[in-house]
Amino acid sequence: MLVLLLSIQLLTGCAVGPDYGSPSTELPTRWSNAKATKPPPVPNLSHWWRRLKDPVLNALIKEAVDGNLDVASAKGRIREARATRRQAVGALFPQVAGSGSATRNQASAVSAGDGGTGTYNQFQAGFDASWELDLFGGNRRAVEAATYGVDAAEDDLRATLLTLVGDVAAYYAEARGYQARIALARRTASSQRETAALTQKKFDAGSSSAVDVAKASAQAATTEANIPAYETSYAQAVHRLGVLLGRDPTALTQPLRRSAPIPAPRLPLPTGIPADVLVMRPDVRRAERQLAQYTAKIGQAEAALYPSVTLTGSVSTTGLKIGDLGKSSSIGWSFGPTVSIPIFNGGKLRAAVEIAQAQRDQYHIAWRSAVLSALEDVENSIVSLAQERIRIQSLSKAAQRYREAARLSRSLYETGSSSFLDVLDAERSLYTAEDSLLQSRVAIATDYIALSKALGGGWDGTIDSSRPDVNDVNTGPHIPVSQ
């Protein structure tokens, strides 16, 4: 028996199937638009949205993390993964079950032996135990796969939070941008109405034509026609924010009604090196953990090709009275190993191994794709942000010059030293330049948000994944974002 136990111990120390090793891939040593001559430090993206310097946005993000339904669903997947791991661990230990029965029996005349019938009670109680010896590591590979599954679920939550925080910030910037464009359109239309009134007075005095009056009114109406489209886009952004917070789409209509500046990030944002995305991007880490999970499942499938040994045992006692079970009863027991050897199954088990290998290969490709997509996201975001910063400088200068041109042309038109066409062109150009400048400010904010997401920035607070948030995402107090 000692030799048998020692042999079992040695056998259970190994596990079939490939051992997982972290994948590797060639990465560039620096970003294509990086200007640093030496490797920069790893970027600190903790609470990156605070660089936008907007307390209302900070409050919205905190509430979104607490109430978003996608986050609640991701927490549920973590609980599921952890329970799956506990289930897999349970297979490593002996299984013990208790049983009991009570029956009322009646014997036939022949069985009674005295020409009559007899009735009696029978009580049984016992324990059954079984323990599958994990000789080839199938159960341990299952635990290994489940452990990697927990890691993947936790990274999935981080990826969900990364997307959520970025979406809230982006839609908030867009909403503030549409508010500013609506205000600009109204101011411009009001100014153009004043110009139209001035043109009407000059027409009444005989110093202007009916064509100029019609053009002045048409230009004001054209500017006003942009407002409904901006209002629609603004409402859609606010409604989306409400849903992201896990609330009614119109929940933020009143809190965000008061206009506020377009968020302006503090730049530049440190970008680190390309290798940082392997550890900072949660979607890349999730893909790597899934690759590890399905690598372990190959060993789990291969273990099924080998014999399995199960130690079984049982103890039972039988009596005619309940009180007899512990003393005046018949006691039986059994103990011994059970061996199961796969002999013929039509290639089913071998096919299961090939399926596991194919799944592992697919997840390896998915990991490589995640890495390449992460690099692409960062490169695109760096270029977009850098070029938009150059563009906004030119737009600022253009808006300043057109503002001066519009003021001068109107002043000259009032004194009769300039034609109405000069005023019309100057006001139209000024409105276009100022509107483009507002759009560029929104683009700076959204490009910054996109770069922060691409680098792997996310929520750094504590997330309690043990709470069933799906049922109570709206029970907490809402943050008064209007303050």
ZAMAR-567566 format. One record per residue (C-alpha): residue in three letters; x, y, z. Coordinates in nm, 3 decimals. Layout:
<pts>
+------+---------+---------+---------+
: rest :       X :       Y :       Z :
+------+---------+---------+---------+
:  ala :       X :       Y :       Z :
...
+------+---------+---------+---------+
</pts>
This chain:
<pts>
+------+---------+---------+---------+
: rest :       X :       Y :       Z :
+------+---------+---------+---------+
:  met :   0.000 :   0.000 :   0.000 :
:  leu :   0.286 :   0.238 :   0.082 :
:  val :   0.447 :   0.170 :  -0.255 :
:  leu :   0.111 :   0.228 :  -0.425 :
:  leu :   0.060 :   0.564 :  -0.250 :
:  leu :   0.415 :   0.675 :  -0.332 :
:  ser :   0.365 :   0.580 :  -0.695 :
:  ile :   0.039 :   0.773 :  -0.707 :
:  gln :   0.212 :   1.075 :  -0.556 :
:  leu :   0.483 :   1.064 :  -0.822 :
:  leu :   0.235 :   1.020 :  -1.104 :
:  thr :   0.013 :   1.305 :  -0.990 :
:  gly :   0.311 :   1.537 :  -0.991 :
:  cys :   0.303 :   1.560 :  -1.372 :
:  ala :   0.041 :   1.685 :  -1.614 :
:  val :   0.007 :   1.615 :  -1.983 :
:  gly :  -0.029 :   1.893 :  -2.237 :
:  pro :   0.185 :   2.198 :  -2.312 :
:  asp :   0.293 :   2.429 :  -2.032 :
:  tyr :   0.202 :   2.789 :  -2.101 :
:  gly :   0.469 :   3.045 :  -2.183 :
:  ser :   0.403 :   3.414 :  -2.244 :
:  pro :   0.392 :   3.487 :  -2.618 :
:  ser :   0.640 :   3.727 :  -2.772 :
:  thr :   0.627 :   3.954 :  -3.071 :
:  glu :   0.853 :   4.213 :  -3.230 :
:  leu :   0.759 :   4.569 :  -3.138 :
:  pro :   0.909 :   4.902 :  -3.246 :
:  thr :   1.130 :   5.070 :  -2.989 :
:  arg :   0.955 :   5.407 :  -3.020 :
:  trp :   0.644 :   5.565 :  -3.163 :
:  ser :   0.682 :   5.698 :  -3.514 :
:  asn :   0.600 :   6.056 :  -3.409 :
:  ala :   0.799 :   6.051 :  -3.086 :
:  lys :   1.059 :   6.326 :  -3.056 :
:  ala :   1.250 :   6.198 :  -2.755 :
:  thr :   1.600 :   6.066 :  -2.818 :
:  lys :   1.594 :   5.832 :  -2.518 :
:  pro :   1.320 :   5.591 :  -2.405 :
:  pro :   1.057 :   5.788 :  -2.213 :
:  pro :   0.924 :   5.662 :  -1.879 :
:  val :   0.606 :   5.459 :  -1.853 :
:  pro :   0.318 :   5.708 :  -1.876 :
:  asn :   0.117 :   5.769 :  -1.560 :
:  leu :  -0.245 :   5.755 :  -1.674 :
:  ser :  -0.399 :   5.751 :  -1.329 :
:  his :  -0.724 :   5.950 :  -1.348 :
:  trp :  -0.622 :   6.085 :  -1.688 :
:  trp :  -0.959 :   6.259 :  -1.735 :
:  arg :  -0.870 :   6.504 :  -1.457 :
:  arg :  -0.633 :   6.667 :  -1.707 :
:  leu :  -0.948 :   6.799 :  -1.876 :
:  lys :  -1.002 :   7.017 :  -1.567 :
:  asp :  -1.380 :   6.981 :  -1.554 :
:  pro :  -1.540 :   6.891 :  -1.215 :
:  val :  -1.874 :   6.813 :  -1.379 :
:  leu :  -1.707 :   6.555 :  -1.601 :
:  asn :  -1.532 :   6.404 :  -1.299 :
:  ala :  -1.868 :   6.361 :  -1.126 :
:  leu :  -2.027 :   6.208 :  -1.436 :
:  ile :  -1.748 :   5.952 :  -1.472 :
:  lys :  -1.774 :   5.848 :  -1.108 :
:  glu :  -2.149 :   5.801 :  -1.140 :
:  ala :  -2.108 :   5.609 :  -1.467 :
:  val :  -1.865 :   5.365 :  -1.304 :
:  asp :  -2.117 :   5.302 :  -1.026 :
:  gly :  -2.426 :   5.272 :  -1.245 :
:  asn :  -2.333 :   5.156 :  -1.595 :
:  leu :  -2.501 :   4.831 :  -1.699 :
:  asp :  -2.207 :   4.703 :  -1.903 :
:  val :  -1.986 :   4.738 :  -1.596 :
:  ala :  -2.242 :   4.550 :  -1.387 :
:  ser :  -2.250 :   4.273 :  -1.647 :
:  ala :  -1.869 :   4.252 :  -1.647 :
:  lys :  -1.874 :   4.216 :  -1.269 :
:  gly :  -2.119 :   3.929 :  -1.309 :
:  arg :  -1.877 :   3.757 :  -1.547 :
:  ile :  -1.604 :   3.785 :  -1.283 :
:  arg :  -1.825 :   3.618 :  -1.025 :
:  glu :  -1.906 :   3.346 :  -1.275 :
:  ala :  -1.537 :   3.290 :  -1.353 :
:  arg :  -1.447 :   3.269 :  -0.985 :
:  ala :  -1.726 :   3.020 :  -0.919 :
:  thr :  -1.608 :   2.814 :  -1.216 :
:  arg :  -1.260 :   2.801 :  -1.067 :
:  arg :  -1.396 :   2.687 :  -0.729 :
:  gln :  -1.591 :   2.420 :  -0.912 :
:  ala :  -1.275 :   2.302 :  -1.089 :
:  val :  -1.079 :   2.297 :  -0.761 :
:  gly :  -1.350 :   2.081 :  -0.604 :
:  ala :  -1.270 :   1.801 :  -0.850 :
:  leu :  -0.925 :   1.761 :  -0.693 :
:  phe :  -1.067 :   1.644 :  -0.360 :
:  pro :  -1.255 :   1.329 :  -0.251 :
:  gln :  -1.631 :   1.338 :  -0.287 :
:  val :  -1.833 :   1.210 :   0.011 :
:  ala :  -2.210 :   1.163 :   0.013 :
:  gly :  -2.441 :   1.038 :   0.286 :
:  ser :  -2.752 :   0.833 :   0.223 :
:  gly :  -3.043 :   0.704 :   0.429 :
:  ser :  -3.369 :   0.522 :   0.369 :
:  ala :  -3.670 :   0.397 :   0.560 :
:  thr :  -3.906 :   0.134 :   0.412 :
:  arg :  -4.212 :  -0.058 :   0.522 :
:  asn :  -4.202 :  -0.416 :   0.388 :
:  gln :  -4.446 :  -0.706 :   0.374 :
:  ala :  -4.333 :  -1.066 :   0.319 :
:  ser :  -4.537 :  -1.331 :   0.138 :
:  ala :  -4.674 :  -1.643 :   0.315 :
:  val :  -4.394 :  -1.864 :   0.184 :
:  ser :  -4.133 :  -1.612 :   0.285 :
:  ala :  -4.287 :  -1.574 :   0.630 :
:  gly :  -4.227 :  -1.945 :   0.698 :
:  asp :  -4.527 :  -1.984 :   0.923 :
:  gly :  -4.805 :  -1.989 :   0.667 :
:  gly :  -4.895 :  -1.623 :   0.725 :
:  thr :  -4.776 :  -1.284 :   0.626 :
:  gly :  -4.534 :  -1.055 :   0.803 :
:  thr :  -4.457 :  -0.687 :   0.790 :
:  tyr :  -4.147 :  -0.512 :   0.915 :
:  asn :  -3.959 :  -0.186 :   0.892 :
:  gln :  -3.611 :  -0.152 :   0.752 :
:  phe :  -3.377 :   0.143 :   0.805 :
:  gln :  -3.053 :   0.202 :   0.621 :
:  ala :  -2.781 :   0.464 :   0.654 :
:  gly :  -2.438 :   0.496 :   0.504 :
:  phe :  -2.164 :   0.697 :   0.340 :
:  asp :  -2.024 :   0.672 :  -0.011 :
:  ala :  -1.688 :   0.821 :  -0.104 :
:  ser :  -1.496 :   0.848 :  -0.428 :
:  trp :  -1.170 :   1.014 :  -0.529 :
:  glu :  -1.050 :   1.039 :  -0.885 :
:  leu :  -0.673 :   1.029 :  -0.883 :
:  asp :  -0.548 :   1.306 :  -1.110 :
:  leu :  -0.274 :   1.086 :  -1.255 :
:  phe :  -0.231 :   1.280 :  -1.579 :
:  gly :  -0.323 :   1.627 :  -1.458 :
:  gly :  -0.656 :   1.669 :  -1.632 :
:  asn :  -0.821 :   1.820 :  -1.326 :
:  arg :  -0.522 :   2.038 :  -1.251 :
:  arg :  -0.524 :   2.166 :  -1.608 :
:  ala :  -0.891 :   2.248 :  -1.558 :
:  val :  -0.805 :   2.450 :  -1.248 :
:  glu :  -0.525 :   2.621 :  -1.440 :
:  ala :  -0.763 :   2.711 :  -1.725 :
:  ala :  -1.023 :   2.839 :  -1.481 :
:  thr :  -0.761 :   3.052 :  -1.304 :
:  tyr :  -0.662 :   3.213 :  -1.632 :
:  gly :  -1.033 :   3.260 :  -1.699 :
:  val :  -1.065 :   3.464 :  -1.379 :
:  asp :  -0.775 :   3.683 :  -1.491 :
:  ala :  -0.937 :   3.730 :  -1.832 :
:  ala :  -1.270 :   3.827 :  -1.671 :
:  glu :  -1.100 :   4.084 :  -1.450 :
:  asp :  -0.921 :   4.234 :  -1.750 :
:  asp :  -1.254 :   4.233 :  -1.933 :
:  leu :  -1.393 :   4.452 :  -1.655 :
:  arg :  -1.096 :   4.686 :  -1.687 :
:  ala :  -1.148 :   4.703 :  -2.065 :
:  thr :  -1.516 :   4.781 :  -2.012 :
:  leu :  -1.424 :   5.059 :  -1.770 :
:  leu :  -1.167 :   5.194 :  -2.016 :
:  thr :  -1.430 :   5.216 :  -2.288 :
:  leu :  -1.691 :   5.360 :  -2.052 :
:  val :  -1.472 :   5.638 :  -1.913 :
:  gly :  -1.357 :   5.732 :  -2.263 :
:  asp :  -1.711 :   5.736 :  -2.400 :
:  val :  -1.842 :   5.952 :  -2.115 :
:  ala :  -1.559 :   6.201 :  -2.163 :
:  ala :  -1.600 :   6.208 :  -2.543 :
:  tyr :  -1.979 :   6.255 :  -2.540 :
:  tyr :  -1.945 :   6.521 :  -2.272 :
:  ala :  -1.691 :   6.714 :  -2.482 :
:  glu :  -1.919 :   6.684 :  -2.785 :
:  ala :  -2.219 :   6.808 :  -2.584 :
:  arg :  -2.025 :   7.114 :  -2.464 :
:  gly :  -1.906 :   7.171 :  -2.820 :
:  tyr :  -2.260 :   7.173 :  -2.957 :
:  gln :  -2.365 :   7.412 :  -2.681 :
:  ala :  -2.088 :   7.649 :  -2.787 :
:  arg :  -2.179 :   7.618 :  -3.157 :
:  ile :  -2.545 :   7.686 :  -3.080 :
:  ala :  -2.451 :   7.997 :  -2.884 :
:  leu :  -2.219 :   8.110 :  -3.165 :
:  ala :  -2.490 :   8.060 :  -3.428 :
:  arg :  -2.737 :   8.261 :  -3.223 :
:  arg :  -2.491 :   8.546 :  -3.165 :
:  thr :  -2.393 :   8.552 :  -3.529 :
:  ala :  -2.754 :   8.542 :  -3.649 :
:  ser :  -2.839 :   8.828 :  -3.414 :
:  ser :  -2.549 :   9.033 :  -3.551 :
:  gln :  -2.654 :   8.952 :  -3.906 :
:  arg :  -3.010 :   9.059 :  -3.827 :
:  glu :  -2.870 :   9.393 :  -3.712 :
:  thr :  -2.681 :   9.419 :  -4.040 :
:  ala :  -3.002 :   9.337 :  -4.229 :
:  ala :  -3.186 :   9.610 :  -4.036 :
:  leu :  -2.909 :   9.857 :  -4.119 :
:  thr :  -2.931 :   9.757 :  -4.485 :
:  gln :  -3.307 :   9.810 :  -4.477 :
:  lys :  -3.256 :  10.163 :  -4.340 :
:  lys :  -3.003 :  10.240 :  -4.610 :
:  phe :  -3.246 :  10.101 :  -4.870 :
:  asp :  -3.523 :  10.322 :  -4.732 :
:  ala :  -3.282 :  10.616 :  -4.760 :
:  gly :  -3.200 :  10.520 :  -5.119 :
:  ser :  -2.837 :  10.431 :  -5.058 :
:  ser :  -2.876 :  10.054 :  -5.085 :
:  ser :  -3.050 :   9.810 :  -5.319 :
:  ala :  -3.327 :   9.559 :  -5.259 :
:  val :  -3.076 :   9.289 :  -5.354 :
:  asp :  -2.857 :   9.384 :  -5.056 :
:  val :  -3.159 :   9.370 :  -4.823 :
:  ala :  -3.255 :   9.024 :  -4.950 :
:  lys :  -2.899 :   8.894 :  -4.918 :
:  ala :  -2.865 :   9.028 :  -4.563 :
:  ser :  -3.187 :   8.859 :  -4.452 :
:  ala :  -3.095 :   8.537 :  -4.632 :
:  gln :  -2.756 :   8.520 :  -4.460 :
:  ala :  -2.914 :   8.556 :  -4.115 :
:  ala :  -3.171 :   8.289 :  -4.197 :
:  thr :  -2.898 :   8.055 :  -4.325 :
:  thr :  -2.706 :   8.090 :  -3.999 :
:  glu :  -3.021 :   8.030 :  -3.793 :
:  ala :  -3.093 :   7.716 :  -3.998 :
:  asn :  -2.785 :   7.549 :  -3.842 :
:  ile :  -2.926 :   7.576 :  -3.490 :
:  pro :  -3.187 :   7.291 :  -3.511 :
:  ala :  -2.922 :   7.048 :  -3.638 :
:  tyr :  -2.689 :   7.145 :  -3.353 :
:  glu :  -2.973 :   7.113 :  -3.102 :
:  thr :  -3.044 :   6.762 :  -3.228 :
:  ser :  -2.682 :   6.655 :  -3.203 :
:  tyr :  -2.654 :   6.808 :  -2.855 :
:  ala :  -2.966 :   6.623 :  -2.735 :
:  gln :  -2.834 :   6.293 :  -2.873 :
:  ala :  -2.504 :   6.338 :  -2.688 :
:  val :  -2.685 :   6.417 :  -2.361 :
:  his :  -2.918 :   6.120 :  -2.405 :
:  arg :  -2.622 :   5.891 :  -2.465 :
:  leu :  -2.456 :   6.020 :  -2.149 :
:  gly :  -2.770 :   5.938 :  -1.951 :
:  val :  -2.768 :   5.579 :  -2.076 :
:  leu :  -2.395 :   5.543 :  -2.004 :
:  leu :  -2.469 :   5.643 :  -1.644 :
:  gly :  -2.732 :   5.370 :  -1.622 :
:  arg :  -3.012 :   5.623 :  -1.603 :
:  asp :  -3.299 :   5.750 :  -1.815 :
:  pro :  -3.178 :   5.910 :  -2.142 :
:  thr :  -3.325 :   6.246 :  -2.039 :
:  ala :  -3.184 :   6.237 :  -1.683 :
:  leu :  -2.908 :   6.488 :  -1.766 :
:  thr :  -3.113 :   6.728 :  -1.976 :
:  gln :  -3.165 :   6.973 :  -1.691 :
:  pro :  -2.831 :   6.925 :  -1.508 :
:  leu :  -2.632 :   6.997 :  -1.828 :
:  arg :  -2.859 :   7.272 :  -1.956 :
:  arg :  -2.629 :   7.549 :  -1.833 :
:  ser :  -2.346 :   7.602 :  -2.080 :
:  ala :  -1.987 :   7.537 :  -1.978 :
:  pro :  -1.655 :   7.566 :  -2.162 :
:  ile :  -1.532 :   7.290 :  -2.390 :
:  pro :  -1.288 :   7.076 :  -2.184 :
:  ala :  -0.928 :   7.169 :  -2.262 :
:  pro :  -0.672 :   6.900 :  -2.168 :
:  arg :  -0.335 :   6.970 :  -2.018 :
:  leu :  -0.080 :   6.868 :  -2.282 :
:  pro :   0.142 :   6.697 :  -2.375 :
:  leu :   0.044 :   6.351 :  -2.255 :
:  pro :   0.340 :   6.114 :  -2.197 :
:  thr :   0.311 :   5.815 :  -2.432 :
:  gly :   0.590 :   5.581 :  -2.316 :
:  ile :   0.709 :   5.315 :  -2.561 :
:  pro :   0.514 :   5.062 :  -2.773 :
:  ala :   0.598 :   4.773 :  -2.538 :
:  asp :   0.396 :   4.946 :  -2.265 :
:  val :   0.068 :   4.855 :  -2.437 :
:  leu :   0.131 :   4.487 :  -2.358 :
:  val :   0.087 :   4.555 :  -1.987 :
:  met :  -0.128 :   4.870 :  -1.989 :
:  arg :  -0.399 :   4.783 :  -2.240 :
:  pro :  -0.659 :   4.563 :  -2.066 :
:  asp :  -0.787 :   4.424 :  -2.395 :
:  val :  -0.436 :   4.303 :  -2.482 :
:  arg :  -0.394 :   4.149 :  -2.135 :
:  arg :  -0.735 :   3.983 :  -2.167 :
:  ala :  -0.636 :   3.831 :  -2.503 :
:  glu :  -0.313 :   3.700 :  -2.348 :
:  arg :  -0.499 :   3.545 :  -2.052 :
:  gln :  -0.747 :   3.379 :  -2.289 :
:  leu :  -0.454 :   3.233 :  -2.481 :
:  ala :  -0.319 :   3.092 :  -2.155 :
:  gln :  -0.662 :   2.956 :  -2.065 :
:  tyr :  -0.702 :   2.764 :  -2.389 :
:  thr :  -0.345 :   2.639 :  -2.376 :
:  ala :  -0.431 :   2.471 :  -2.044 :
:  lys :  -0.744 :   2.321 :  -2.198 :
:  ile :  -0.525 :   2.122 :  -2.438 :
:  gly :  -0.380 :   1.931 :  -2.142 :
:  gln :  -0.728 :   1.884 :  -2.005 :
:  ala :  -0.836 :   1.724 :  -2.332 :
:  glu :  -0.521 :   1.512 :  -2.361 :
:  ala :  -0.570 :   1.370 :  -2.010 :
:  ala :  -0.892 :   1.210 :  -2.129 :
:  leu :  -0.684 :   0.989 :  -2.365 :
:  tyr :  -0.527 :   0.808 :  -2.069 :
:  pro :  -0.667 :   0.566 :  -1.809 :
:  ser :  -0.840 :   0.711 :  -1.507 :
:  val :  -0.827 :   0.561 :  -1.160 :
:  thr :  -1.092 :   0.627 :  -0.899 :
:  leu :  -1.078 :   0.511 :  -0.539 :
:  thr :  -1.425 :   0.425 :  -0.410 :
:  gly :  -1.550 :   0.320 :  -0.071 :
:  ser :  -1.878 :   0.282 :   0.111 :
:  val :  -2.003 :   0.202 :   0.461 :
:  ser :  -2.365 :   0.109 :   0.531 :
:  thr :  -2.566 :  -0.010 :   0.827 :
:  thr :  -2.910 :  -0.174 :   0.825 :
:  gly :  -3.153 :  -0.226 :   1.112 :
:  leu :  -3.518 :  -0.295 :   1.186 :
:  lys :  -3.538 :   0.005 :   1.413 :
:  ile :  -3.379 :   0.346 :   1.394 :
:  gly :  -3.220 :   0.288 :   1.729 :
:  asp :  -3.057 :  -0.030 :   1.601 :
:  leu :  -2.850 :   0.153 :   1.335 :
:  gly :  -2.579 :   0.235 :   1.584 :
:  lys :  -2.564 :  -0.097 :   1.774 :
:  ser :  -2.778 :  -0.400 :   1.680 :
:  ser :  -2.746 :  -0.368 :   1.305 :
:  ser :  -2.572 :  -0.530 :   1.016 :
:  ile :  -2.277 :  -0.327 :   0.888 :
:  gly :  -2.125 :  -0.359 :   0.544 :
:  trp :  -1.837 :  -0.183 :   0.377 :
:  ser :  -1.645 :  -0.190 :   0.053 :
:  phe :  -1.325 :  -0.028 :  -0.072 :
:  gly :  -1.123 :  -0.054 :  -0.388 :
:  pro :  -0.998 :   0.117 :  -0.702 :
:  thr :  -1.187 :   0.148 :  -1.028 :
:  val :  -0.992 :   0.175 :  -1.350 :
:  ser :  -1.139 :   0.314 :  -1.671 :
:  ile :  -0.937 :   0.272 :  -1.991 :
:  pro :  -1.049 :   0.433 :  -2.318 :
:  ile :  -1.023 :   0.162 :  -2.582 :
:  phe :  -1.243 :   0.268 :  -2.871 :
:  asn :  -1.451 :   0.584 :  -2.905 :
:  gly :  -1.447 :   0.651 :  -3.277 :
:  gly :  -1.180 :   0.921 :  -3.254 :
:  lys :  -1.392 :   1.136 :  -3.024 :
:  leu :  -1.120 :   1.202 :  -2.765 :
:  arg :  -0.850 :   1.269 :  -3.024 :
:  ala :  -1.083 :   1.512 :  -3.200 :
:  ala :  -1.136 :   1.692 :  -2.868 :
:  val :  -0.760 :   1.745 :  -2.842 :
:  glu :  -0.747 :   1.882 :  -3.196 :
:  ile :  -1.036 :   2.116 :  -3.115 :
:  ala :  -0.850 :   2.247 :  -2.811 :
:  gln :  -0.535 :   2.299 :  -3.016 :
:  ala :  -0.727 :   2.484 :  -3.287 :
:  gln :  -0.890 :   2.705 :  -3.023 :
:  arg :  -0.550 :   2.780 :  -2.873 :
:  asp :  -0.419 :   2.881 :  -3.217 :
:  gln :  -0.720 :   3.108 :  -3.271 :
:  tyr :  -0.660 :   3.287 :  -2.942 :
:  his :  -0.293 :   3.328 :  -3.027 :
:  ile :  -0.396 :   3.501 :  -3.347 :
:  ala :  -0.649 :   3.708 :  -3.151 :
:  trp :  -0.371 :   3.818 :  -2.915 :
:  arg :  -0.148 :   3.923 :  -3.205 :
:  ser :  -0.441 :   4.111 :  -3.358 :
:  ala :  -0.507 :   4.288 :  -3.026 :
:  val :  -0.144 :   4.397 :  -3.006 :
:  leu :  -0.142 :   4.532 :  -3.361 :
:  ser :  -0.474 :   4.710 :  -3.310 :
:  ala :  -0.340 :   4.868 :  -2.991 :
:  leu :  -0.030 :   4.995 :  -3.172 :
:  glu :  -0.246 :   5.129 :  -3.454 :
:  asp :  -0.477 :   5.308 :  -3.208 :
:  val :  -0.185 :   5.481 :  -3.038 :
:  glu :  -0.013 :   5.582 :  -3.363 :
:  asn :  -0.336 :   5.722 :  -3.507 :
:  ser :  -0.418 :   5.909 :  -3.188 :
:  ile :  -0.070 :   6.062 :  -3.164 :
:  val :  -0.089 :   6.186 :  -3.523 :
:  ser :  -0.443 :   6.318 :  -3.486 :
:  leu :  -0.368 :   6.508 :  -3.167 :
:  ala :  -0.041 :   6.654 :  -3.297 :
:  gln :  -0.193 :   6.769 :  -3.627 :
:  glu :  -0.502 :   6.910 :  -3.461 :
:  arg :  -0.283 :   7.120 :  -3.230 :
:  ile :  -0.115 :   7.266 :  -3.540 :
:  arg :  -0.451 :   7.322 :  -3.707 :
:  ile :  -0.606 :   7.503 :  -3.411 :
:  gln :  -0.321 :   7.755 :  -3.409 :
:  ser :  -0.399 :   7.850 :  -3.770 :
:  leu :  -0.772 :   7.860 :  -3.699 :
:  ser :  -0.718 :   8.088 :  -3.401 :
:  lys :  -0.520 :   8.331 :  -3.615 :
:  ala :  -0.779 :   8.314 :  -3.892 :
:  ala :  -1.068 :   8.380 :  -3.653 :
:  gln :  -0.883 :   8.677 :  -3.506 :
:  arg :  -0.818 :   8.829 :  -3.849 :
:  tyr :  -1.174 :   8.771 :  -3.972 :
:  arg :  -1.308 :   8.928 :  -3.652 :
:  glu :  -1.110 :   9.241 :  -3.723 :
:  ala :  -1.213 :   9.236 :  -4.091 :
:  ala :  -1.581 :   9.206 :  -4.000 :
:  arg :  -1.558 :   9.497 :  -3.756 :
:  leu :  -1.383 :   9.722 :  -4.009 :
:  ser :  -1.605 :   9.632 :  -4.303 :
:  arg :  -1.921 :   9.699 :  -4.102 :
:  ser :  -1.785 :  10.030 :  -3.976 :
:  leu :  -1.696 :  10.136 :  -4.329 :
:  tyr :  -2.035 :  10.019 :  -4.459 :
:  glu :  -2.214 :  10.232 :  -4.201 :
:  thr :  -2.027 :  10.541 :  -4.324 :
:  gly :  -2.079 :  10.448 :  -4.687 :
:  ser :  -1.711 :  10.383 :  -4.756 :
:  ser :  -1.754 :  10.013 :  -4.833 :
:  ser :  -1.996 :   9.798 :  -5.027 :
:  phe :  -2.242 :   9.555 :  -4.873 :
:  leu :  -2.065 :   9.264 :  -5.041 :
:  asp :  -1.760 :   9.330 :  -4.823 :
:  val :  -1.974 :   9.314 :  -4.509 :
:  leu :  -2.153 :   9.003 :  -4.629 :
:  asp :  -1.829 :   8.820 :  -4.708 :
:  ala :  -1.660 :   8.928 :  -4.384 :
:  glu :  -1.948 :   8.815 :  -4.161 :
:  arg :  -1.984 :   8.484 :  -4.343 :
:  ser :  -1.610 :   8.416 :  -4.321 :
:  leu :  -1.600 :   8.513 :  -3.954 :
:  tyr :  -1.881 :   8.273 :  -3.865 :
:  thr :  -1.716 :   7.989 :  -4.057 :
:  ala :  -1.379 :   8.053 :  -3.890 :
:  glu :  -1.521 :   8.072 :  -3.538 :
:  asp :  -1.733 :   7.761 :  -3.590 :
:  ser :  -1.429 :   7.572 :  -3.722 :
:  leu :  -1.232 :   7.689 :  -3.419 :
:  leu :  -1.496 :   7.547 :  -3.183 :
:  gln :  -1.494 :   7.217 :  -3.371 :
:  ser :  -1.115 :   7.206 :  -3.342 :
:  arg :  -1.134 :   7.257 :  -2.966 :
:  val :  -1.370 :   6.961 :  -2.943 :
:  ala :  -1.134 :   6.761 :  -3.163 :
:  ile :  -0.841 :   6.840 :  -2.932 :
:  ala :  -1.039 :   6.707 :  -2.637 :
:  thr :  -1.161 :   6.394 :  -2.818 :
:  asp :  -0.816 :   6.323 :  -2.964 :
:  tyr :  -0.670 :   6.348 :  -2.615 :
:  ile :  -0.938 :   6.110 :  -2.489 :
:  ala :  -0.868 :   5.868 :  -2.775 :
:  leu :  -0.494 :   5.874 :  -2.700 :
:  ser :  -0.554 :   5.811 :  -2.330 :
:  lys :  -0.775 :   5.514 :  -2.416 :
:  ala :  -0.527 :   5.382 :  -2.672 :
:  leu :  -0.248 :   5.389 :  -2.412 :
:  gly :  -0.461 :   5.189 :  -2.169 :
:  gly :  -0.575 :   5.455 :  -1.924 :
:  gly :  -0.885 :   5.361 :  -1.727 :
:  trp :  -1.060 :   5.369 :  -1.396 :
:  asp :  -0.817 :   5.332 :  -1.106 :
:  gly :  -1.069 :   5.318 :  -0.823 :
:  thr :  -1.174 :   5.010 :  -0.628 :
:  ile :  -1.439 :   4.799 :  -0.803 :
:  asp :  -1.639 :   4.556 :  -0.592 :
:  ser :  -1.715 :   4.267 :  -0.828 :
:  ser :  -1.882 :   4.058 :  -0.555 :
:  arg :  -2.194 :   4.275 :  -0.546 :
:  pro :  -2.481 :   4.196 :  -0.790 :
:  asp :  -2.492 :   4.549 :  -0.930 :
:  val :  -2.725 :   4.454 :  -1.214 :
:  asn :  -3.017 :   4.467 :  -0.971 :
:  asp :  -2.928 :   4.786 :  -0.790 :
:  val :  -2.735 :   5.008 :  -1.029 :
:  asn :  -2.977 :   5.294 :  -0.970 :
:  thr :  -3.021 :   5.270 :  -0.594 :
:  gly :  -2.726 :   5.490 :  -0.503 :
:  pro :  -2.744 :   5.868 :  -0.475 :
:  his :  -2.701 :   6.059 :  -0.800 :
:  ile :  -2.431 :   6.323 :  -0.816 :
:  pro :  -2.570 :   6.676 :  -0.865 :
:  val :  -2.375 :   6.748 :  -1.180 :
:  ser :  -2.536 :   7.088 :  -1.221 :
:  gln :  -2.346 :   7.229 :  -0.926 :
+------+---------+---------+---------+
</pts>
